[in-house]
Each structure stands twice: as structure tokens, then as C-alpha cells.
Amino acid sequence: MPQKKLALDDHILDLNSFDAKEQDLKDKVHEMLQARMEIDHVTGCWIYTGAWEENGQAKMRIGRKVYGVHRVAAWLYFAGYDLWDVTRIAHDCQSPACFNPEHLVILQDQADCIAYQAARGRLGDRPHRRLTRKKAQEIRALGLAGIEHGIIARQFGISVQAVRAVVANRTWVEK
């Protein structure tokens, strides 16, 4: 059987099918994000209620790789931004689990990111590092005992959304 030569039009069709596949993936990922989102009506943050790292950074698996949810949001909501892009994404809010595109800023490198955070006074007291596994266990116990989430949040210096996620065992999962 003779081999078909690849014409320019065939190459364009292949690119279009890749774009369609990428768009399908983006649609699925967008649905997953929406299913794991709580809105903080005070700050406007879209808090990811899925997996978090110990420092409060929200993470999500896409394919075989794990990405920060803020990077995934930039890929979904900012035209031309690739998931594997080397540029940095900074939060214009206080929550490292936020993925609201209005709270995200694209920066060129780590130096820009540090300067951006320093200008906002965020390099000293890192609020997202206030929670530890031990504190999460205490929060879970208080929540399960019926203590109001707002009281727990003030006691530990975290958001009500973070308290809800801990009590519901969505983050800082009890092993």
C-alpha cells in the first residue's frame, strides 16, 4: 500500500485536532475546579477545597503531573498561557489556595515574584504557613464537637473556608 504524503493542509488538521484535545482537557479540568471551589464572599477568593500542601498551596493532578491550582487557573483563564510555562504566578490576595483569575498575576521570574510579594509585605509573616498537621487535628476535633467555624478560624488565624475544608477532611486529611 503506498504511503500518503503529508500535505500542509494535513498538518493544519493535526494542529486543529490537538487544539480540540487540549480544549477538551481544559473543559474537564474546569469542571473539576468548579466542583472543588468555595467562594469567600468577603475577599472574592475562589478557594480550592481539594489537595493542599503543608504550606497551604493548593495542588491538582493533570495527567501524570501535579501543578499548583493557581497555575492551572492561569492556563484555563489567560489566553496564550501554557500550563508548562516557566513564568511565575503570584496571588494578589492572601490565600495560596485561591484560583480566582482576578487575583492572579503573571510574573517573568522568581526575582519579580519576590519583589512583588515584598512590595505587598508578604515575605515576613506567611499566613498560609499558620496551619500544621497538629493544628488541623485540633481544628477537626473542635469542628466535630460543634464549635462554630468562625470562632475556630479566629482562634487559629485562618479562614472559615480553611476550617470547613479541615473539618470535612478535604485537606489535612486524617491518615
Backbone bond lengths (Angstrom), bond angles and torsions (degrees), N, CA, C in turn:
res aa  C-N    CA-C-N  psi(-1)  N-CA   C-N-CA  omega(-1)  CA-C   N-CA-C  phi
1 M - - - 1.440 - - 1.529 108.14 -
2 P 1.324 119.33 128.92 1.465 121.76 -178.44 1.540 110.78 -70.07
3 Q 1.338 114.59 143.84 1.460 119.00 178.10 1.519 110.35 -79.99
4 K 1.318 115.18 139.65 1.461 120.10 178.79 1.531 108.86 -81.67
5 K 1.304 116.58 132.30 1.462 120.35 176.91 1.516 108.74 -78.55
6 L 1.319 115.33 141.84 1.457 121.24 -179.68 1.524 109.04 -79.91
7 A 1.291 116.10 119.49 1.462 121.42 177.62 1.524 109.22 -95.00
8 L 1.317 116.17 165.12 1.454 121.07 179.50 1.522 110.83 -57.88
9 D 1.330 116.84 -41.01 1.468 120.52 179.54 1.524 111.49 -61.98
10 D 1.345 117.65 -36.81 1.463 121.10 177.74 1.531 110.15 -63.30
11 H 1.331 115.98 -40.71 1.464 120.26 179.78 1.535 110.04 -63.21
12 I 1.306 117.35 -41.42 1.461 121.34 178.33 1.524 109.83 -63.44
13 L 1.325 117.01 -40.44 1.465 119.76 178.09 1.528 110.43 -62.54
14 D 1.333 117.38 -39.85 1.457 120.22 178.31 1.532 110.56 -62.91
15 L 1.334 117.21 -41.61 1.460 120.02 178.10 1.525 110.52 -63.52
16 N 1.324 116.41 -40.98 1.455 119.46 178.87 1.519 111.19 -63.60
17 S 1.336 117.99 -38.64 1.460 119.52 179.25 1.521 110.06 -68.32
18 F 1.357 117.50 -34.73 1.461 119.53 175.83 1.524 109.70 -64.06
19 D 1.336 116.21 -44.55 1.460 119.71 178.62 1.520 110.63 -60.00
20 A 1.328 117.50 -39.62 1.464 120.98 178.97 1.530 110.50 -66.08
21 K 1.342 116.72 -40.79 1.468 120.14 178.02 1.523 110.73 -64.96
22 E 1.322 116.54 -43.11 1.460 119.84 178.79 1.533 110.20 -63.40
23 Q 1.330 116.48 -40.72 1.460 119.42 179.48 1.527 110.98 -65.56
24 D 1.335 117.35 -38.25 1.471 120.33 175.79 1.528 110.65 -61.13
25 L 1.341 116.14 -43.01 1.462 120.41 178.26 1.526 110.33 -63.22
26 K 1.335 116.44 -43.71 1.460 120.19 178.78 1.524 110.71 -60.73
27 D 1.330 117.19 -40.72 1.469 120.59 179.12 1.525 111.12 -62.08
28 K 1.341 116.92 -43.48 1.472 120.68 178.66 1.522 111.34 -64.71
29 V 1.320 116.70 -44.00 1.459 121.08 -179.73 1.529 109.86 -64.67
30 H 1.328 117.04 -40.23 1.461 121.19 178.16 1.529 110.59 -60.29
31 E 1.316 116.84 -42.70 1.473 120.91 177.60 1.531 110.58 -61.70
32 M 1.342 117.00 -41.91 1.467 120.62 179.17 1.531 110.70 -63.68
33 L 1.333 116.67 -42.04 1.460 120.07 178.52 1.525 111.09 -62.48
34 Q 1.327 116.02 -45.11 1.463 120.14 -178.89 1.529 111.41 -62.99
35 A 1.339 116.54 -34.90 1.462 120.59 -179.90 1.528 111.63 -71.37
36 R 1.330 116.80 -21.14 1.468 121.22 -177.36 1.524 111.25 -116.19
37 M 1.322 116.36 40.54 1.455 121.06 -176.01 1.522 110.08 -122.54
38 E 1.324 114.87 134.09 1.457 121.70 168.77 1.517 106.23 -121.27
39 I 1.317 117.04 133.50 1.461 120.90 -179.66 1.519 109.08 -94.73
40 D 1.327 115.26 128.13 1.450 121.16 172.72 1.526 105.57 -89.03
41 H 1.320 116.71 106.97 1.463 121.00 -173.56 1.524 112.96 -71.46
42 V 1.314 117.48 -15.93 1.462 120.76 177.42 1.529 109.94 -78.77
43 T 1.334 116.83 -48.02 1.469 120.61 -175.23 1.531 113.09 -96.47
44 G 1.328 117.05 -18.51 1.462 120.42 -175.19 1.520 113.21 82.37
45 C 1.334 117.15 5.29 1.465 121.00 -179.82 1.522 110.55 -70.48
46 W 1.319 114.87 143.06 1.463 121.76 170.90 1.523 104.96 -100.50
47 I 1.305 117.62 102.10 1.461 122.08 -174.35 1.525 109.35 -88.01
48 Y 1.319 115.37 125.61 1.463 121.47 176.81 1.524 107.87 -79.21
49 T 1.315 116.72 125.77 1.466 120.92 -176.07 1.525 112.52 -101.35
50 G 1.307 117.21 10.25 1.462 120.70 177.33 1.516 110.23 -83.14
51 A 1.314 117.00 -139.25 1.468 122.46 -175.32 1.526 111.47 -74.00
52 W 1.322 114.85 139.77 1.459 122.19 175.23 1.517 109.01 -126.57
53 E 1.327 115.42 148.80 1.452 119.93 171.05 1.524 108.43 -79.80
54 E 1.310 115.91 171.95 1.452 120.55 -179.00 1.523 112.56 -59.87
55 N 1.335 117.25 -28.90 1.465 120.63 -179.80 1.523 113.23 -85.52
56 G 1.321 118.25 5.16 1.456 121.81 177.98 1.514 114.43 93.40
57 Q 1.331 117.39 -3.55 1.460 122.01 179.92 1.527 109.92 -72.11
58 A 1.317 116.77 125.98 1.462 121.57 179.60 1.525 109.53 -77.47
59 K 1.329 116.26 137.79 1.463 122.00 -177.49 1.520 110.18 -128.78
60 M 1.341 115.63 152.41 1.453 121.78 -179.02 1.520 109.29 -147.93
61 R 1.326 116.00 138.44 1.461 120.77 178.37 1.528 108.96 -90.98
62 I 1.336 113.83 131.52 1.456 120.99 172.76 1.518 105.77 -128.58
63 G 1.309 115.77 114.42 1.457 119.91 -173.75 1.511 109.25 66.70
64 R 1.316 116.53 -125.38 1.465 121.13 -178.87 1.524 113.29 -99.08
65 K 1.316 117.26 1.02 1.455 120.37 -173.48 1.527 110.84 -118.16
66 V 1.325 115.84 148.36 1.458 122.06 178.13 1.530 108.21 -104.33
67 Y 1.326 115.58 131.84 1.465 121.95 -178.63 1.521 109.80 -124.66
68 G 1.329 115.87 156.20 1.451 120.22 169.57 1.519 108.49 -66.25
69 V 1.314 116.79 139.98 1.464 120.63 -177.52 1.523 110.84 -63.79
70 H 1.330 117.82 -32.03 1.458 119.83 177.55 1.537 110.56 -63.74
71 R 1.328 117.76 -35.61 1.470 121.61 176.97 1.530 110.26 -69.14
72 V 1.319 116.79 -40.26 1.464 121.76 177.34 1.529 109.32 -61.79
73 A 1.344 116.16 -43.10 1.467 119.99 179.06 1.527 111.20 -62.77
74 A 1.328 117.49 -40.37 1.467 120.17 177.60 1.527 110.23 -61.68
75 W 1.319 116.96 -40.22 1.471 122.02 178.48 1.525 110.21 -63.23
76 L 1.322 116.69 -38.94 1.464 120.38 -178.52 1.528 112.97 -75.80
77 Y 1.323 116.98 -40.74 1.462 120.35 -167.20 1.523 115.61 -105.75
78 F 1.345 119.05 -15.81 1.458 120.95 -179.45 1.525 109.28 -107.00
79 A 1.318 116.56 116.22 1.465 121.64 -178.66 1.526 109.96 -59.13
80 G 1.327 115.62 133.15 1.454 121.30 176.10 1.518 114.83 84.63
81 Y 1.332 118.91 -4.04 1.454 120.84 179.30 1.519 108.88 -88.33
82 D 1.333 116.45 125.88 1.458 121.07 179.19 1.517 109.87 -95.36
83 L 1.304 116.37 145.89 1.458 122.41 -179.15 1.526 111.33 -57.91
84 W 1.315 116.74 -35.97 1.460 122.29 -176.96 1.534 112.25 -92.56
85 D 1.319 117.33 9.64 1.456 122.74 -179.78 1.535 110.50 -58.16
86 V 1.326 116.88 145.14 1.463 120.74 -177.28 1.522 112.72 -86.61
87 T 1.321 117.90 -8.31 1.457 119.52 178.67 1.524 109.93 -67.42
88 R 1.317 116.25 158.44 1.461 122.05 -177.27 1.526 110.05 -96.05
89 I 1.314 115.66 151.79 1.455 121.82 175.67 1.529 106.92 -117.38
90 A 1.325 116.81 126.81 1.463 121.07 177.93 1.519 108.95 -114.74
91 H 1.322 114.55 153.67 1.465 120.72 176.72 1.523 109.30 -91.46
92 D 1.309 116.37 136.24 1.454 121.47 174.99 1.523 109.39 -95.59
93 C 1.337 115.38 18.34 1.459 122.33 179.36 1.525 107.48 -134.69
94 Q 1.314 116.65 -177.46 1.463 120.23 -175.83 1.527 113.47 -93.67
95 S 1.316 119.03 -2.60 1.461 120.35 -174.56 1.529 112.14 -104.83
96 P 1.334 117.41 117.76 1.466 119.96 177.62 1.527 112.69 -72.51
97 A 1.324 117.87 -7.81 1.466 121.23 177.93 1.527 111.28 -98.48
98 C 1.335 117.38 4.68 1.468 121.95 -178.74 1.530 110.11 -81.06
99 F 1.338 114.93 139.42 1.463 118.87 174.86 1.526 112.22 -129.49
100 N 1.327 117.28 20.78 1.464 121.40 175.25 1.529 107.97 -64.69
101 P 1.330 118.52 121.00 1.467 119.92 -176.75 1.531 112.93 -61.53
102 E 1.327 117.44 -23.31 1.460 119.98 176.77 1.526 111.64 -72.36
103 H 1.329 117.43 -14.17 1.463 122.23 179.92 1.526 112.05 -103.86
104 L 1.318 117.94 4.87 1.464 121.59 -177.33 1.523 110.91 -108.56
105 V 1.321 115.09 142.92 1.459 121.67 179.46 1.523 107.72 -130.40
106 I 1.333 117.03 132.47 1.464 121.56 177.34 1.527 108.23 -90.08
107 L 1.338 115.80 125.97 1.457 122.52 178.60 1.522 108.80 -120.23
108 Q 1.330 116.77 157.81 1.463 120.07 -172.61 1.528 114.34 -77.83
109 D 1.329 118.25 -37.76 1.462 119.29 -175.79 1.523 110.44 -154.52
110 Q 1.329 116.26 -179.31 1.455 121.90 -177.31 1.530 111.33 -62.27
111 A 1.323 117.74 -37.53 1.467 121.27 -179.66 1.529 110.25 -62.64
112 D 1.345 117.10 -43.21 1.463 120.87 176.69 1.522 110.73 -62.06
113 C 1.331 116.22 -39.91 1.458 121.84 -179.09 1.534 110.21 -64.23
114 I 1.327 117.43 -44.98 1.462 121.25 179.88 1.529 110.06 -64.67
115 A 1.329 117.08 -43.29 1.464 120.55 178.95 1.529 110.80 -63.02
116 Y 1.317 116.17 -40.98 1.468 121.45 179.39 1.528 110.39 -62.73
117 Q 1.336 116.82 -46.78 1.461 120.91 -179.82 1.537 110.61 -67.23
118 A 1.319 117.89 -40.33 1.464 121.52 -180.00 1.527 110.84 -63.47
119 A 1.326 116.79 -39.49 1.465 120.99 179.28 1.527 111.50 -63.08
120 R 1.304 117.14 -23.12 1.460 121.96 178.74 1.529 112.61 -100.59
121 G 1.329 116.31 7.24 1.453 121.30 176.85 1.515 113.95 68.52
122 R 1.316 117.79 32.43 1.463 120.87 -174.88 1.521 114.97 -103.71
123 L 1.303 118.62 3.79 1.463 118.31 -176.47 1.523 112.91 -89.98
124 G 1.332 117.97 -10.23 1.459 120.46 179.63 1.514 111.60 -87.68
125 D 1.315 117.08 -88.85 1.464 122.95 -177.64 1.525 108.67 -82.58
126 R 1.307 116.91 99.05 1.450 121.96 -178.33 1.526 109.72 -80.52
127 P 1.361 119.45 99.12 1.456 120.49 -174.99 1.518 113.17 -60.89
128 H 1.314 118.54 -27.99 1.455 119.70 -178.85 1.523 112.62 -76.39
129 R 1.318 117.57 -4.69 1.459 120.52 177.17 1.525 111.76 -100.91
130 R 1.301 117.10 12.25 1.456 120.99 -178.48 1.519 112.77 -76.48
131 L 1.307 118.07 -19.45 1.454 121.44 -174.54 1.525 110.50 -100.08
132 T 1.315 115.44 131.98 1.461 122.15 175.24 1.521 107.55 -122.66
133 R 1.313 117.05 169.91 1.470 120.30 179.50 1.533 110.76 -60.33
134 K 1.336 116.16 -40.06 1.466 119.68 179.58 1.529 110.85 -63.59
135 K 1.328 116.49 -44.89 1.467 119.83 177.88 1.529 110.78 -63.53
136 A 1.334 116.75 -37.96 1.467 120.31 178.39 1.525 110.58 -61.23
137 Q 1.328 116.68 -39.36 1.470 120.14 177.90 1.521 110.65 -64.60
138 E 1.337 116.65 -39.82 1.468 120.71 177.31 1.527 110.39 -64.49
139 I 1.334 116.28 -43.93 1.473 121.25 179.70 1.516 110.05 -61.28
140 R 1.329 116.44 -44.84 1.462 120.58 -179.56 1.528 110.39 -60.99
141 A 1.331 116.16 -43.91 1.467 120.37 -179.81 1.532 110.63 -63.03
142 L 1.346 117.30 -43.41 1.467 120.37 179.11 1.529 111.16 -64.63
143 G 1.329 116.23 -42.61 1.465 120.37 179.45 1.512 111.96 -63.49
144 L 1.324 116.29 -42.94 1.464 120.12 179.47 1.526 111.89 -69.80
145 A 1.345 116.13 -21.46 1.472 120.36 177.01 1.525 111.38 -82.40
146 G 1.333 116.77 -2.63 1.466 120.15 175.91 1.511 115.28 94.99
147 I 1.327 118.30 7.80 1.467 121.07 177.76 1.533 107.90 -70.00
148 E 1.323 116.06 137.49 1.473 121.85 -178.30 1.538 110.25 -60.43
149 H 1.325 115.74 137.89 1.465 120.78 -176.56 1.524 112.79 -62.11
150 G 1.319 117.36 -34.90 1.465 120.57 178.55 1.519 112.19 -63.00
151 I 1.333 116.28 -38.67 1.465 121.02 178.26 1.524 110.10 -66.26
152 I 1.335 115.75 -43.19 1.472 120.13 178.98 1.527 110.12 -63.29
153 A 1.331 116.62 -43.16 1.466 120.96 -179.29 1.523 111.04 -59.50
154 R 1.331 116.86 -45.40 1.475 119.77 179.00 1.530 111.31 -64.84
155 Q 1.309 116.15 -38.97 1.465 120.34 -178.65 1.530 111.40 -62.58
156 F 1.333 116.71 -39.67 1.465 120.60 -176.09 1.522 113.36 -99.20
157 G 1.336 117.68 -3.66 1.460 121.17 178.68 1.509 113.90 69.57
158 I 1.334 116.69 35.97 1.465 121.49 178.98 1.523 108.94 -128.09
159 S 1.314 117.03 175.02 1.457 120.78 -179.03 1.523 111.70 -80.05
160 V 1.318 115.40 158.80 1.467 121.22 176.23 1.526 109.58 -62.46
161 Q 1.338 116.97 -35.72 1.469 120.59 178.57 1.514 110.62 -62.59
162 A 1.326 117.06 -40.14 1.463 120.31 178.59 1.528 110.12 -64.78
163 V 1.339 116.85 -39.76 1.466 120.49 177.57 1.522 109.90 -62.05
164 R 1.338 116.66 -46.32 1.475 120.31 179.48 1.522 111.37 -58.26
165 A 1.339 115.93 -43.62 1.466 120.16 -178.64 1.526 111.19 -64.77
166 V 1.330 117.51 -38.59 1.464 120.86 179.34 1.519 110.19 -68.95
167 V 1.341 117.08 -48.02 1.466 121.21 -177.98 1.527 111.10 -62.19
168 A 1.331 116.44 -37.77 1.471 121.07 -179.64 1.529 112.17 -80.07
169 N 1.345 116.36 -0.49 1.464 122.28 178.64 1.530 112.22 65.13
170 R 1.358 116.46 30.14 1.461 120.96 175.98 1.512 111.51 -88.00
171 T 1.323 116.47 -22.83 1.460 121.11 176.67 1.528 107.38 -139.70
172 W 1.305 116.74 159.85 1.453 121.29 -172.91 1.516 108.70 49.94
173 V 1.311 114.10 49.79 1.474 122.36 -173.33 1.512 110.98 -58.93
174 E 1.320 114.71 133.64 1.468 121.73 177.86 1.511 108.10 -70.03
175 K 1.326 117.38 127.30 1.476 121.07 -176.75 1.493 111.05 -96.01
